Amino acid sequence: MTRQTGLTPVQKLSVLSFFVCSCLFHLRIYGLTDDHFDRISRGRQIAQYGELPFKDFFDPGYFLTLFTSAAGQWIFGDSLLGEALINIVGLSLGFSFTLIMLIRVSGGLPLALLLTTFAVSIEPRFYDYDKVLFYSLGLLLCWRYADKPSLLNLALFSSLTALAFWFRYDNGVYLACAGLVTLFALHTEKTVFLHRLGTFALGVTILSLPPLTFLQVNGGVWNYIGQIGSYASREGTRTELFSIPRITIDSTQPWFAIASKPSYPIKIRWVEDLSELERSTVERRYDLKAALLEGDRTWEYQLADPSTERVGSLIAEPYIEDTGLIDRGTQTVPAAESLAGAIERFLFNILPPLRIQLLPGVFSSINRTAFYYYLCLLIPALALFVVWRNKARKAEMPHQQTDTARGLSLVVLCLLVDAFILRSPVEARIGAIVPSLTLLAAWTTVRLLPMFSNSLKLTRPFRSIVCVLSLCICGSGLLLSLSSRLESGSNSLRSSASVLHTLAQTPPSEVLLPRGGQAGLIRYLQSCTKPEDKLLATWFAPQLFAMSGRGFGGGMLVFFGGHWSSVAHQQQIIAKLSNESVPLVIVDKATAREFEQEYQLVNHHLQRTYRLARESSFGDPEVSNDGYQVLVQRDLSPTGRYDSWDLPCFR
């Protein structure tokens, strides 16, 4: 096996082109989840209020992640544009580094591009850009050291490890473990190993001195350790760390089933004052499925019949004010007319067997997570087998020690992220680790295939035909996935320019809300509090603060999972609340009992210093008519009324 130490000019140009295409693709599909706002709102607290993590508000250990987000919000104004650019560039750089390593592993550009595109199609959440970036770049620098174990390369890797640690402490720990195994595999002499290990540790320590000094001056290092330790302990319990998902077999399902025909995303804005009964009647008439509220009167649906007649009737429907993802001029659905839609219909029409589902009771959406989980464990296990086999055949393979070091660094990193990141909910976390697992799978496959082909005595033409067919099938699947994703992006904006325009708005556009039903509540918070005021929400709703342009009080962005609920932490929350302007507290009645039980001291403080103004849904269809409670300070007089919901204003 040859060692490829550099890229050809064509490969370099391909990597650069891939980076640009990845940026454009992720810009088009950019969207936000409530978890993402957990970082954004904390970063905004730094940028707008000058508060510091650990000292002024509780932080799970995102230190540099928050300062990076704050820098983006400070440079690009109080909007989401800076955050989006950081996420998109970070993800694209990470995927580009993955492509570089896959070129080395696979020995060819086409297969490397296909595998990297597969990793992109799994769609890691945008706030996980640091994992995609640091794991891929960390492995690249680790392999660079394995190829040429110089002190300079070791210094580069130790610098990246320190930087990753201060973005998220666990990122640095995983990379450090991968580096430790690499050093152990490369340097068999104990003296050399200990010298290089000490050099690596010294580099990480020196680069960690500035943030450690900053933390000591602002709250203390022990406060930092206490906060992240408390969070990690409770979060591990809450997300069932080390629990293994079970495969559930539905024995009532048949051996075979026929999948339904494809459907396509559209958006509908209903007329004002439309009753739920009237809307449901229209939904049934046009067979609109998978209803999802996007904001105010706008809903997203799946349309099974994209014919011109059906689309034309929808456009002319008197109960429908406007439509989205529909070309009103040609009365067509772009997703159905796209290449992905055309290929899907073509394959379903000419190859009806493709619609057959084998063992739907086993290969179900419920079991999908479990199968993903076990596959993520199987890949490192196969890689360890390859390392063991190659170790036994040392004389047959050049650069054996270097290749073993590269393989073990990958195995250790993937095992650690499998164990500590791939926890409930698995489907939300798997996208961030797929690039590393894809690289390990490619590394393992390249070394396993010769063994199996020699054992089965497969001819070279046969192997070539199998490879070409596999590439065509995988390429078609990726094309379908990416094309359909572009048509139904999270924010469903039509062009990169419109995405940038929406992201640059201050306050942020309601289009970017993870839950459109909260738009009414956010409008109230914007209209009835001062920009310098802070708010308190008693459940996990970090988007309320960034979207309303207000800070969070008490140093607590969210209350959930019992995080920072010790007596000392609650006393700290109360002391900070007492010295801040927090005119409103919003209580989610569905989680109120959990809040009262886990944060008893904070709850008693709120009962003493706040009174109930009113209960309302704020137009949120996902809660009851009295789903939210608005608490106001007892000694604070309103300056007006908010007519939409008859609530007090303090602006």
C-alpha positions in Angstrom: 0.0 0.0 0.0 1.5 3.3 -1.1 1.7 6.3 1.1 0.2 9.5 -0.3 1.7 12.5 1.4 0.2 15.3 -0.7 -2.7 16.1 -3.0 -2.4 16.6 -6.8 -3.4 19.9 -8.3 -6.7 18.4 -9.4 -7.4 17.1 -6.0 -6.6 20.5 -4.4 -9.0 22.2 -6.8 -11.7 19.6 -6.0 -11.3 20.1 -2.3 -11.6 23.9 -2.7 -14.7 23.5 -5.0 -16.2 21.1 -2.5 -15.8 23.7 0.3 -17.5 26.3 -1.7 -20.4 24.0 -2.7 -20.7 22.9 0.9 -21.0 26.5 2.1 -23.7 27.2 -0.5 -25.6 24.0 0.3 -25.6 24.6 4.0 -26.6 28.2 3.5 -29.6 27.2 1.5 -30.8 24.7 4.1 -29.8 26.7 7.2 -32.2 26.2 10.1 -32.2 26.4 13.9 -33.3 24.1 16.7 -34.1 25.1 20.3 -30.8 23.4 21.4 -28.9 25.7 19.1 -30.4 28.8 20.8 -28.9 27.4 24.0 -25.5 28.6 22.6 -26.8 31.7 20.8 -28.6 33.2 23.8 -25.6 32.6 26.0 -23.4 34.2 23.4 -25.8 37.1 23.2 -25.5 37.6 26.9 -21.8 38.2 26.5 -22.2 40.5 23.4 -25.1 42.6 24.6 -24.7 42.7 28.4 -21.0 42.1 28.9 -21.6 39.1 31.2 -19.1 36.3 31.4 -19.7 32.5 31.5 -19.3 30.7 34.9 -19.0 34.1 36.6 -22.3 35.8 35.6 -24.2 32.9 34.3 -24.1 29.1 34.4 -22.3 27.3 31.5 -22.1 23.6 30.7 -18.6 24.0 29.4 -19.0 25.7 26.0 -16.5 28.5 27.0 -14.9 29.4 23.6 -18.0 28.3 21.7 -19.9 31.1 23.5 -17.2 33.7 22.9 -17.1 32.7 19.2 -20.9 33.1 19.0 -20.7 36.4 20.8 -18.0 37.7 18.4 -20.2 36.8 15.4 -23.2 38.6 17.0 -21.0 41.6 17.9 -19.5 41.9 14.4 -22.7 41.4 12.4 -25.0 43.2 14.9 -27.8 41.7 17.1 -28.8 39.2 14.4 -28.2 35.5 13.6 -26.1 36.2 10.5 -22.8 36.0 12.3 -23.8 32.7 14.0 -24.9 31.2 10.7 -21.6 32.1 8.9 -19.6 30.6 11.8 -21.7 27.4 11.6 -21.6 27.1 7.8 -17.9 27.8 7.4 -17.0 25.5 10.4 -19.0 22.6 9.0 -17.7 23.1 5.4 -14.1 23.2 6.7 -14.7 20.0 8.6 -16.1 18.2 5.7 -13.3 19.5 3.5 -10.7 18.1 5.9 -12.6 14.8 5.9 -12.4 14.8 2.1 -8.7 15.2 2.2 -8.2 12.2 4.5 -10.7 10.1 2.4 -8.6 10.8 -0.7 -5.6 9.5 1.1 -7.5 6.4 2.5 -9.4 5.5 -0.7 -6.6 6.4 -3.1 -9.1 8.1 -5.5 -11.1 11.3 -5.8 -14.5 10.0 -7.0 -15.0 7.5 -4.1 -13.7 10.1 -1.6 -16.2 12.7 -2.9 -19.0 10.2 -2.7 -18.2 9.2 0.9 -17.9 12.8 2.0 -21.1 13.8 0.3 -22.7 10.9 2.2 -21.5 12.4 5.5 -22.9 15.8 4.4 -26.3 14.2 3.6 -26.7 12.9 7.2 -27.0 16.6 8.2 -25.3 17.2 11.5 -27.0 20.0 13.4 -25.5 23.3 12.8 -24.5 23.9 16.4 -22.3 20.7 16.1 -19.9 22.4 13.7 -17.2 22.3 16.3 -17.3 18.5 16.5 -17.2 18.1 12.7 -14.3 20.7 12.4 -12.1 19.6 15.3 -12.5 15.9 14.9 -11.5 16.0 11.2 -8.8 18.6 11.6 -7.5 16.9 14.7 -7.2 13.5 12.9 -5.5 15.2 10.0 -2.9 16.7 12.2 -2.6 13.5 14.2 -1.9 11.6 10.9 0.5 14.3 9.8 2.5 13.5 13.0 2.3 9.8 12.3 3.7 10.3 8.8 6.5 12.6 10.1 6.9 12.5 13.9 8.6 15.9 14.3 8.3 18.2 17.2 6.7 20.8 14.9 3.9 18.4 14.0 3.4 17.4 17.6 3.2 21.1 18.5 0.5 21.7 15.9 -1.6 18.7 17.2 -1.2 19.8 20.8 -2.3 23.3 19.9 -5.4 22.0 18.1 -6.2 19.8 21.1 -6.1 22.7 23.5 -8.3 24.8 21.2 -10.8 22.0 20.9 -10.8 21.6 24.7 -11.7 25.2 25.3 -14.5 25.1 22.7 -15.9 22.1 24.5 -13.9 20.2 27.1 -15.0 16.8 25.8 -13.7 17.5 22.3 -10.2 18.1 23.7 -10.3 15.0 25.8 -11.3 12.8 22.9 -8.5 14.2 20.7 -6.0 13.9 23.5 -6.8 10.2 23.9 -6.4 9.6 20.1 -3.1 11.4 20.3 -2.0 9.3 23.3 -2.6 6.1 21.4 -0.8 7.4 18.3 2.3 8.2 20.4 2.1 4.7 22.0 1.8 3.0 18.6 4.6 5.0 17.0 7.2 5.1 19.8 7.9 1.7 21.1 10.9 2.8 23.1 9.7 3.9 26.6 12.1 6.8 26.8 11.0 8.3 23.5 7.4 7.7 24.2 7.5 9.5 27.6 9.5 12.4 26.1 6.9 12.9 23.4 4.0 12.5 25.8 5.5 15.1 28.1 6.1 17.4 25.2 2.5 17.0 24.1 1.1 17.6 27.6 3.4 20.6 28.0 2.1 22.1 24.8 -1.6 21.7 25.8 -0.8 23.1 29.2 1.0 26.2 27.9 -1.8 27.0 25.5 -4.4 26.5 28.3 -2.8 29.1 30.6 -4.6 32.1 29.1 -8.1 30.7 29.5 -7.2 29.3 32.9 -6.0 32.7 34.1 -9.1 34.3 32.7 -11.3 31.8 34.6 -9.3 32.3 37.8 -9.8 36.0 37.7 -13.5 35.8 36.7 -15.1 33.4 39.1 -12.3 30.9 39.8 -11.2 27.7 38.2 -12.9 25.6 40.8 -16.2 27.3 40.0 -15.6 26.3 36.4 -14.9 22.7 37.3 -17.9 22.6 39.6 -20.4 23.9 37.1 -19.3 21.5 34.2 -19.0 18.6 36.6 -22.5 19.2 38.0 -23.9 19.5 34.5 -22.1 16.4 33.1 -23.3 14.3 36.0 -27.0 15.2 35.6 -26.9 15.2 31.8 -25.4 11.7 31.7 -28.3 10.4 33.8 -30.9 12.4 31.9 -29.7 11.2 28.4 -29.2 7.6 29.6 -25.4 7.5 29.1 -24.1 4.0 28.2 -27.6 2.7 27.7 -28.0 0.5 24.6 -31.1 1.0 22.4 -33.2 -2.1 22.0 -34.6 -3.5 18.8 -38.4 -3.9 19.0 -40.0 -6.4 16.6 -43.7 -5.8 15.7 -45.0 -9.4 15.1 -48.3 -8.0 13.8 -46.6 -6.6 10.7 -46.5 -8.7 7.5 -43.4 -10.1 5.9 -43.7 -7.6 3.1 -45.4 -4.2 2.7 -45.9 -1.7 -0.2 -44.6 1.8 0.5 -46.9 4.7 -0.3 -46.2 6.9 -3.3 -43.8 9.9 -2.8 -45.2 13.2 -1.5 -43.8 16.7 -1.7 -43.5 19.6 0.7 -45.6 22.7 0.3 -46.5 25.7 2.5 -49.9 27.2 3.1 -50.8 30.5 4.8 -54.5 30.3 5.8 -56.8 33.3 5.9 -57.4 35.0 9.2 -60.0 33.8 11.6 -60.2 30.4 10.0 -61.6 27.8 12.4 -59.8 24.5 13.1 -62.8 22.6 11.6 -62.6 24.6 8.4 -58.9 24.1 8.1 -59.2 20.3 8.8 -61.9 20.0 6.1 -59.6 21.6 3.4 -56.7 19.4 4.6 -58.8 16.3 4.0 -60.1 17.6 0.7 -56.6 17.9 -0.8 -55.1 15.0 1.2 -52.6 17.2 2.9 -50.4 15.1 5.3 -47.8 15.7 8.0 -49.1 19.1 9.1 -46.4 21.3 10.8 -47.1 24.8 12.1 -44.3 27.1 11.0 -45.5 30.4 12.4 -48.7 32.3 12.9 -51.0 31.1 10.1 -48.4 29.3 8.0 -48.3 25.5 7.9 -46.1 23.0 6.1 -47.7 19.9 4.5 -46.8 16.9 2.3 -48.8 16.9 -1.0 -49.2 13.4 -2.6 -50.8 14.7 -5.8 -48.7 17.4 -7.4 -50.8 17.5 -10.6 -51.5 20.9 -12.3 -55.2 20.5 -11.6 -54.7 19.8 -7.9 -52.2 22.6 -7.4 -54.4 25.0 -9.4 -57.3 24.2 -7.1 -55.2 24.8 -4.0 -54.1 28.2 -5.3 -57.7 29.2 -6.0 -59.0 27.9 -2.7 -60.8 30.8 -0.9 -59.6 29.7 2.6 -55.9 29.8 1.5 -54.3 33.3 1.5 -51.0 32.3 0.0 -48.8 29.3 -0.8 -45.1 28.5 -0.6 -42.9 26.0 -2.4 -45.4 26.2 -5.2 -44.8 27.9 -8.6 -48.1 29.8 -8.9 -47.3 30.8 -12.5 -47.0 27.2 -13.8 -49.1 25.7 -11.0 -46.5 23.1 -10.2 -44.6 22.0 -7.1 -40.8 22.5 -7.6 -39.9 19.5 -5.4 -42.0 17.3 -7.7 -40.5 18.8 -10.8 -36.9 18.6 -9.4 -34.4 16.1 -10.5 -34.9 14.2 -7.2 -38.6 14.1 -7.7 -38.3 13.0 -11.3 -35.9 10.2 -10.4 -38.0 9.0 -7.6 -41.2 8.8 -9.7 -39.3 7.2 -12.6 -37.8 4.5 -10.4 -41.1 3.8 -8.6 -42.9 3.6 -12.0 -40.5 1.3 -13.9 -39.3 -0.7 -10.9 -42.4 -1.3 -8.6 -40.4 -3.7 -6.5 -38.6 -0.7 -5.1 -41.7 0.1 -3.2 -41.6 -3.3 -1.4 -40.6 -3.1 2.2 -39.0 -6.3 3.6 -39.9 -7.1 7.2 -41.4 -3.7 8.0 -41.9 -4.9 11.6 -38.1 -5.2 12.0 -36.8 -2.5 9.7 -39.1 0.2 11.0 -38.6 3.8 11.9 -38.7 2.9 15.6 -35.7 0.5 15.2 -33.8 2.8 12.9 -31.9 4.4 15.8 -30.9 1.1 17.2 -29.5 -0.1 13.9 -27.6 3.1 13.5 -26.2 2.7 17.0 -25.0 -0.9 16.4 -23.5 0.0 13.1 -21.5 2.7 14.8 -20.1 0.0 17.2 -19.5 -2.5 14.5 -17.2 -0.2 12.5 -14.6 0.2 15.2 -14.8 -3.5 16.0 -14.0 -4.4 12.4 -11.2 -1.8 12.4 -9.6 -3.4 15.5 -9.7 -6.7 13.7 -7.9 -5.2 10.8 -5.2 -3.7 13.1 -4.8 -7.1 14.8 -4.6 -8.9 11.4 -2.0 -6.4 10.0 0.0 -6.7 13.1 0.2 -10.5 12.6 1.3 -9.9 8.9 3.9 -7.3 9.7 6.4 -8.3 7.0 3.8 -8.1 4.1 2.9 -4.5 4.5 5.2 -1.4 4.3 4.8 1.4 6.8 3.0 -1.0 9.1 3.7 1.0 12.3 2.5 4.3 10.8 -0.7 2.7 9.4 -1.4 1.0 12.7 -1.0 4.4 14.5 -3.5 6.1 12.1 -6.0 3.3 12.4 -5.8 3.2 16.2 -6.2 7.0 16.5 -9.4 6.7 14.5 -10.7 3.7 16.5 -10.1 5.4 19.8 -11.8 8.6 18.7 -14.8 6.8 17.3 -15.2 4.6 20.4 -15.2 7.6 22.6 -17.7 9.5 20.7 -19.9 6.4 20.4 -19.8 6.0 24.1 -20.2 9.6 25.3 -21.9 11.5 22.4 -24.1 8.8 20.9 -26.7 8.9 23.6 -30.4 9.7 23.7 -31.7 11.1 21.4 -29.3 9.3 19.0 -30.8 10.6 15.8 -30.0 14.2 16.9 -26.4 13.5 17.6 -25.3 11.0 15.0 -24.8 13.6 12.2 -21.8 15.1 14.1 -19.8 11.9 14.3 -20.6 10.4 10.9 -17.6 12.0 9.2 -15.2 10.3 11.6 -17.1 7.0 11.3 -17.1 7.3 7.5 -13.4 7.8 7.5 -12.9 4.8 9.8 -15.3 2.6 7.6 -13.3 3.6 4.5 -10.0 2.8 6.2 -11.3 -0.6 7.3 -12.9 -1.5 4.0 -9.8 -0.7 2.0 -7.9 -3.1 4.1 -10.6 -5.8 4.3 -11.5 -6.0 0.6 -8.2 -7.5 -0.6 -8.5 -10.2 2.0 -12.0 -11.2 1.0 -11.4 -10.9 -2.8 -8.4 -13.1 -2.5 -10.3 -15.6 -0.4 -13.2 -15.8 -2.8 -11.0 -15.6 -5.8 -13.0 -12.8 -7.5 -11.8 -11.7 -10.9 -10.8 -8.1 -11.5 -13.6 -7.4 -14.0 -16.2 -8.7 -11.6 -14.8 -6.5 -8.8 -14.9 -3.5 -11.2 -18.5 -4.1 -12.1 -19.6 -4.4 -8.5 -17.7 -1.1 -7.6 -19.3 0.8 -10.5 -22.8 -0.5 -9.7 -22.3 0.4 -6.0 -21.1 3.9 -6.9 -24.2 4.4 -9.2 -26.7 3.2 -6.6 -25.1 5.2 -3.7 -24.7 8.3 -6.0 -28.4 8.2 -7.0 -29.4 7.9 -3.3 -27.3 10.8 -2.3 -28.7 12.9 -5.2 -32.2 12.2 -4.1 -31.4 13.0 -0.5 -29.6 16.3 -1.2 -32.0 17.5 -3.9 -35.0 16.9 -1.7 -33.3 18.6 1.2 -32.7 21.7 -0.9 -36.3 21.8 -1.9 -37.6 21.5 1.7 -34.9 23.4 3.7 -35.5 24.1 7.3 -36.2 27.8 6.6 -37.5 27.2 3.1 -36.1 30.3 1.6 -35.7 30.4 -2.1 -32.2 31.7 -2.7 -28.9 32.3 -0.8 -29.5 36.0 -1.0 -32.9 35.8 0.7 -31.4 33.5 3.4 -28.7 36.1 4.2 -31.3 38.9 4.2 -33.4 37.0 6.7 -30.5 36.0 8.9 -29.4 39.7 9.0 -32.7 41.0 10.4 -32.9 42.5 13.9 -34.8 41.2 15.8 -34.5 37.8 14.1 -37.2 36.8 11.7 -40.0 34.6 13.0 -39.2 32.3 10.0 -36.2 31.0 12.0 -38.2 30.0 15.0 -37.8 26.3 15.9 -41.5 26.4 17.0 -43.6 28.9 15.0 -46.4 28.7 17.6 -44.3 30.7 20.1 -44.3 33.8 17.8 -47.2 35.4 19.7 -45.4 35.0 23.0 -42.2 36.5 21.6 -44.0 39.5 20.1 -45.5 40.2 23.6 -42.0 40.1 25.2 -40.6 42.4 22.6 -43.5 44.9 22.9 -43.8 45.0 26.6 -40.3 45.0 28.0 -37.4 47.3 27.6 -34.3 46.2 25.7 -32.2 46.4 28.8 -34.7 44.2 30.8 -34.1 40.5 31.4 -36.6 37.7 31.5 -37.0 34.4 33.1 -38.6 31.2 31.6 -39.1 28.2 33.8 -38.5 25.5 31.2 -36.3 24.8 28.2 -37.0 27.6 25.8 -33.7 29.4 25.0 -35.1 30.7 21.8 -37.3 33.2 23.7 -34.4 35.4 24.7 -32.5 35.7 21.4 -35.7 36.0 19.3 -37.2 38.7 21.6 -33.9 40.5 21.9 -33.8 40.2 25.7 -31.4 38.8 28.2 -32.0 36.0 30.7 -32.1 36.7 34.4 -30.6 34.9 37.4 -27.8 33.6 35.3 -30.1 30.7 34.2 -30.9 30.5 30.5 -33.0 27.3 31.0 -34.5 25.3 33.8 -34.5 21.5 33.0 -33.1 18.2 34.1 -32.3 19.6 37.6 -29.2 21.3 36.3 -27.6 23.6 38.9 -30.4 22.9 41.4 -28.3 22.5 44.5 -29.0 24.8 47.4 -25.8 26.8 46.8 -26.7 27.2 43.1 -30.3 28.2 43.8 -29.1 30.8 46.3 -26.8 32.2 43.6 -29.7 32.4 41.2 -31.9 34.2 43.7 -29.2 36.7 44.7 -28.7 37.6 41.0 -32.4 37.9 40.3 -32.7 40.3 43.2 -30.2 42.7 41.6 -31.6 42.7 38.1 -34.5 44.2 36.2 -36.7 41.1 35.5 -40.2 42.4 35.1 -41.7 39.2 33.7 -41.5 35.5 34.3 -43.1 33.1 31.9 -44.2 29.7 33.2 -45.0 26.7 31.0 -47.8 25.0 32.9 -46.9 21.6 31.4 -43.5 21.6 33.1 -44.4 23.7 36.1 -44.6 20.8 38.6 -41.1 19.6 37.5 -39.8 23.1 38.0 -41.4 23.5 41.5 -39.9 20.1 42.6 -36.4 20.6 41.3 -36.0 24.3 42.1 -37.9 24.8 45.3 -36.0 27.7 46.6 -36.2 29.6 43.3 -39.9 28.8 43.1 -40.6 30.1 46.6 -38.7 33.3 45.7 -40.9 33.8 42.6 -44.1 33.2 44.7 -43.0 35.9 47.1 -41.9 38.6 44.6 -44.2 38.0 41.6 -47.9 37.7 41.1 -50.0 36.0 38.4 -51.1 38.5 35.7 -52.9 36.2 33.4 -52.8 32.8 31.7 -52.8 32.5 27.9 -51.7 30.4 25.0 -50.5 33.4 23.0 -51.9 31.6 19.9 -49.6 28.6 20.4 -51.6 25.6 19.1 -49.3 23.1 20.9 -50.5 24.3 24.3 -53.9 24.7 26.0 -55.7 28.0 26.1 -54.1 28.7 29.5 -50.8 27.0 28.7 -48.6 29.9 29.7 -48.6 31.8 33.0 -47.3 35.4 32.9 -45.9 36.5 36.3 -45.1 40.2 37.0 -43.2 41.8 39.8 -45.5 42.7 42.7 -44.0 46.1 43.3 -43.8 47.1 39.6 -46.6 49.2 38.0 -47.5 48.6 34.4 -47.0 51.4 31.9 -49.7 50.2 29.5 -51.7 47.2 28.2 -50.9 44.8 25.4 -54.3 44.7 23.6 -53.8 41.4 21.7 -53.8 39.4 24.9 -54.9 42.0 27.5 -51.6 41.8 29.4 -49.6 44.4 31.2 -46.7 46.2 29.6 -43.6 47.5 31.3 -41.8 49.3 28.5 
